[in-house]
């Protein structure tokens, strides 16, 4: 079975149209049913381009039901952001097919993928091959702890750029710079710039982004997509959500 890259092409179109895209990350363990539906609907209303669903440690295993509820109130793509091989669902539009290229844990480079690949084929779930790179953020994050890998040093943007370039040459479609959920410090702009100037594939940046100004700085540095999740768990007001999305959707100066 071949996969038609509908969701990936949609994301490329978003980048072309808006200069950059905004992705909302929802952890199923952090939302009750009522809050979930309302937040997902608000995210689409204010212009979020897609919804990512997943978490490093998912206590709730009702992933199918969770995604169905989200899709009942949105028409934008719902994409799995898997924290483990268990996080696969036929209800999603696509899955970020993460390979943890910043680490040297073989299970997260290829091992878990071998286990999950047949399920993706059976379900017809679109995989978006993603080079996942954890970046030093000032504290141990859930992603770093669970993966048992060292993050990339935040003061060495050239190392991140080399990893991203190797991943592109291996055929990966997206480079994802991740400071981690609740990070003390987000991915530095210098690293975002170095990676975006080195590769031709889209660059996603997430983790520790708390304000519209921070989100905008990632776009100005070259991010194709900005991911925010943890910040909305602690501050659930619609004006904050709207301002975050609008900060990312302003066209880059070179595109105006």
NORRA-V934085 format. One line per field, one symbol per residue. ss: DSSP state (H for helix, E for strand, L for the rest). burial: I if it has 16 or more other C-alpha atoms within 10 Angstrom, else O. Layout:
BEGIN
ss: ???
burial: ???
END
This chain:
BEGIN
ss: LLLLLHHHHHHHHHHHHHLLEEEEEELHHHLLHHHHHHHHHHHHHLLLLEEEELLLLLLLLLHHHHHHHHHLLLLLEEEELLLLLLLLLLLLLEEEEEEELLLLLHHHHHHHHHHHHHHHHHHLLEEEEEEEEEELLLLLLHHHHHHLLLLELLLLHHHHHHHHHHHHHLLLLEEEEELLLLLLLLLLHHHHHHHHHHLLLEEEEELLLLLHHHHHHHHHHLLLEEEELHHHHHLLLHHHHHHHHHHHHLLLHHHL
burial: OOOOOOIIOOIIOIIOOIIIIIIIIIIIOOOOOOOIIOIIIIIIOIIIIIIIIIIIOIOOOOIOOIIOIIIOOIOIIIIIIIIIOOIIIIIIIIIIIIIIIIIOIOOIIOOIIOOIOOOIOOOIIIIIIIIIIIIIIOOIIIIIOOIOIIIIOIOOIIIIIOIIIOIIOOOIIIIIIIIIIIIIIIIIIIIIIIIIOOIOIIIIIIIIIIOIOIIIIIIIIIIIIIIIIIIIOOOOOOOOIIIIIIIIIIIIOOOO
END
